[in-house]
Amino acid sequence: MEKLIHYDNLRSFAYSNDKLCDGQIKGIVLEFSGLGGQEMLLKDSDKAKDFAKRGIIFAVPYCNPWCWMNKQAVNYVDEIIDVLINHYNLSKNINIASTGGSMGGLSALVYTRYAKITPVVCVANCPVCDLPYHFTERPDLPRTLYDAFFHYDCSMEDALMSNSPLHLVDSMPDILYHIFHCDADTAVNKELHSDKFVEQMKKCHKINYHVVPDRGHCNLTEDMWKKYNEYIYQALIH
């Protein structure tokens, strides 16, 4: 199929704060949504305005809310990046940050592996890291994962492993990774996801890990949110 996304219809396919940016654009931050969280954003948030003041495009791709960053989602996001690069005549090596929480955290990690332009940093909040295990972790999950991968020409196990950060460690790009996980998370088990992933990543990649005590799923403290955003600013601006 021909590509349908162009600058004039971009807001139908993604939120972007680009019209708020003054002066030179220094980078692009992608924020991937959690499972089922795919509302269209009609107003500019304080976060979007803050990024714009720093010359950073903040984009939220409207991928399938059950996408799990499958092949279609990767291509969709690549197309959005191409539209922004072409419209603003940006460098093909523009600095990109890949971010998100929960399924969006998995998406942020997996996108670094398959993106046409490799991001320079990944910042993930309570990410799903072991996708084959996650298939069994909650009763609401198998339907979403089957929806995402049933069209793959392989077994379901192989499809899940191809999009599982824990199983992609050896082929992940050599960029900066920053992982946050709340230790009272009952939706995505910290010990079986981020703990295992970070342990393996430390053997071959640069990664920082922040455990947030006494907080539930993706519920970072104010200080941790500041650190989360500071990692993005540092990578894209400095």
C-alpha positions in Angstrom: 0.0 0.0 0.0 1.1 3.6 -0.7 2.1 5.7 2.3 -0.8 7.8 3.5 0.8 10.0 6.2 2.0 13.4 5.1 2.5 16.6 7.1 -1.0 18.1 6.4 -2.7 15.1 7.9 -0.1 14.2 10.5 -2.4 15.1 13.5 -4.7 12.3 12.4 -2.0 9.7 12.9 0.1 11.1 15.8 0.2 14.0 18.2 3.1 16.3 17.6 4.1 19.6 19.3 6.3 20.6 16.3 4.3 23.8 15.6 5.2 25.0 19.1 8.9 24.7 18.5 10.9 27.9 17.9 14.2 27.9 16.2 16.4 24.9 15.5 15.0 21.5 16.1 17.5 19.5 18.2 15.8 16.2 18.4 12.6 14.1 18.5 11.2 12.2 21.5 8.7 9.4 20.8 6.3 8.5 23.6 4.6 5.1 23.2 1.4 4.3 24.9 0.5 1.5 27.3 -1.9 -1.3 26.4 -5.2 0.1 25.2 -4.2 3.7 25.9 -4.7 5.3 22.5 -6.8 8.5 22.8 -6.1 11.3 20.3 -4.5 14.2 22.1 -6.2 17.4 21.1 -4.5 19.8 23.5 -0.8 20.6 24.1 0.3 19.3 27.5 2.7 21.1 29.8 5.2 18.3 28.9 4.8 19.0 25.2 5.3 22.8 25.7 8.4 22.2 27.8 10.0 20.0 25.1 9.1 22.6 22.5 10.9 25.4 24.5 14.0 23.2 24.3 13.7 22.7 20.6 12.5 19.1 20.9 9.7 17.6 18.9 7.4 15.5 21.1 5.5 12.9 19.2 2.9 10.3 20.3 2.2 7.9 17.4 -1.3 6.5 17.3 -0.3 2.9 16.8 -2.8 0.0 17.3 -3.5 0.0 21.0 -2.7 -3.7 21.1 0.4 -3.4 18.8 3.2 -4.6 21.1 5.5 -2.8 18.6 5.0 -5.4 16.0 6.3 -5.0 12.4 3.4 -2.9 11.4 3.9 -0.5 14.3 7.6 -0.1 13.6 6.9 0.8 10.0 4.1 3.2 11.1 6.5 5.0 13.5 9.2 5.1 10.9 6.8 6.8 8.5 5.9 9.5 11.0 9.6 10.2 11.6 10.1 10.5 7.8 7.3 13.0 7.6 8.8 15.2 10.3 12.3 14.9 8.9 11.2 15.8 5.3 8.9 18.7 6.4 11.6 20.4 8.5 14.6 19.3 6.4 16.2 17.6 9.4 19.3 15.5 9.3 18.7 11.8 8.7 20.9 11.4 11.8 18.5 13.5 14.0 18.7 12.5 17.7 15.7 10.4 18.7 14.6 9.3 22.1 12.4 6.2 22.4 10.2 6.3 25.6 7.1 4.9 27.2 5.6 2.9 30.0 4.3 -0.7 30.4 3.5 -1.9 26.8 4.9 1.5 25.8 8.1 0.7 27.7 8.4 -2.6 25.7 7.6 -0.6 22.6 10.3 1.9 23.4 12.9 -0.9 23.8 11.8 -2.9 20.8 11.7 0.1 18.6 15.4 0.8 19.2 16.1 -2.7 17.8 14.1 -2.4 14.6 13.8 1.4 13.8 15.1 2.7 10.5 16.9 5.5 12.4 18.3 4.1 15.6 17.4 6.2 18.6 20.2 7.6 20.8 18.5 6.9 24.1 15.7 4.7 25.5 13.9 5.6 28.7 11.3 3.1 29.8 8.9 3.0 32.8 7.8 -0.3 34.3 8.4 -2.0 30.9 7.3 -5.5 29.9 10.6 -7.2 29.2 9.8 -10.9 29.0 7.0 -11.2 26.4 6.6 -15.0 26.4 6.1 -14.9 30.2 3.8 -11.9 30.0 1.5 -14.0 27.7 0.8 -16.1 30.8 1.0 -13.3 33.4 -2.6 -12.0 33.2 -5.8 -13.4 31.7 -6.4 -10.2 29.7 -3.1 -10.4 27.7 -3.3 -13.4 25.3 -6.0 -11.9 23.2 -3.9 -8.7 22.7 -0.8 -10.6 21.8 -2.5 -12.9 19.4 -4.1 -9.8 17.8 -0.6 -8.3 17.4 1.3 -11.4 16.0 -1.2 -13.8 14.5 -0.2 -12.8 10.9 3.5 -13.6 11.5 4.8 -16.4 9.4 6.2 -18.4 12.4 5.1 -19.9 15.7 3.5 -17.7 18.4 6.5 -18.5 20.6 8.9 -17.3 18.0 6.8 -14.2 17.3 6.8 -13.3 21.0 10.5 -13.8 21.4 11.2 -11.6 18.3 9.5 -8.7 20.2 10.7 -9.5 23.7 13.4 -7.2 25.1 14.8 -9.9 27.3 15.3 -12.2 24.3 16.7 -9.4 22.1 19.5 -8.3 24.5 22.3 -9.6 22.3 21.0 -7.7 19.3 20.0 -4.4 20.9 21.9 -1.4 19.6 24.7 0.2 21.7 22.9 3.3 22.9 22.0 4.6 26.4 19.2 2.8 28.3 17.4 4.1 31.4 14.9 1.8 33.1 12.5 2.7 35.9 10.4 0.1 37.7 8.1 0.5 40.8 8.6 -2.2 43.3 4.8 -2.4 44.2 3.9 -3.1 40.5 1.2 -5.8 40.3 0.6 -5.5 36.6 4.2 -6.1 35.3 6.2 -8.1 37.8 9.5 -6.2 38.5 11.5 -9.3 39.4 10.5 -11.2 36.3 10.8 -8.3 33.9 13.1 -5.4 34.5 15.3 -7.2 37.1 16.0 -10.0 34.6 16.4 -7.7 31.7 18.8 -5.2 33.4 20.9 -8.1 34.7 21.4 -9.4 31.1 21.8 -5.9 29.6 24.6 -5.0 32.0 26.8 -7.7 30.4 27.0 -5.9 27.1 25.2 -2.5 27.2 25.2 0.8 29.1 22.1 0.8 31.3 20.9 2.7 34.4 18.2 1.1 36.6 16.0 3.0 39.1 13.8 1.0 41.5 11.0 3.2 42.8 9.9 2.0 46.3 6.3 1.7 47.4 4.7 2.8 44.1 2.4 0.9 41.8 2.5 0.4 38.0 4.2 3.3 36.2 3.5 5.6 39.2 6.8 7.3 39.5 7.5 9.9 42.2 7.9 13.5 41.2 11.7 13.2 41.6 11.8 10.1 39.4 9.8 11.8 36.7 12.3 14.7 36.7 15.1 12.2 36.4 13.2 10.4 33.6 12.8 13.6 31.6 16.4 14.8 32.3 17.8 11.7 30.7 15.9 12.6 27.6 17.1 16.2 27.6 20.7 15.2 28.2 20.7 12.8 25.3 19.0 15.0 22.8 20.5 18.4 23.7 23.9 17.7 25.2 
